[in-house]
Amino acid sequence: MKFDLKGLFDKFTALAGMDGTSVSRATADFVILGDGRELWRSGPLNKADAPKAVDVSIAGIHELVLRTVEVGDGQNRAQADWAEPQVSKAAP
């Protein structure tokens, strides 16, 4: 997923985790890119793992990309979720 933020926001928060419909062996890595550089990475998560909280500075970022990469042989049909995504701006 790609978002044009125009550099207007300071923080991105969310929960990243595997969907309950994934098979037990499915594993994915969640990645956040800002203007082409990696800002955050979850590390491999599987269905048994609790969702990881995301709290990333995006000050000055114009293009925010949320990427999910299936880890493994690609045979396990990982279903992954970015839950409760929010961008916010610091109070002046």
Secondary structure, 3 states (H helix, E strand, C coil): CEEECCCCCCEEEEEEEECCCCCCCCEEEEEEEECCEEEEECCCEECCCCCEEEEEECCCCCEEEEEEEEECCCCCCCCEEEEEEEEECCCC
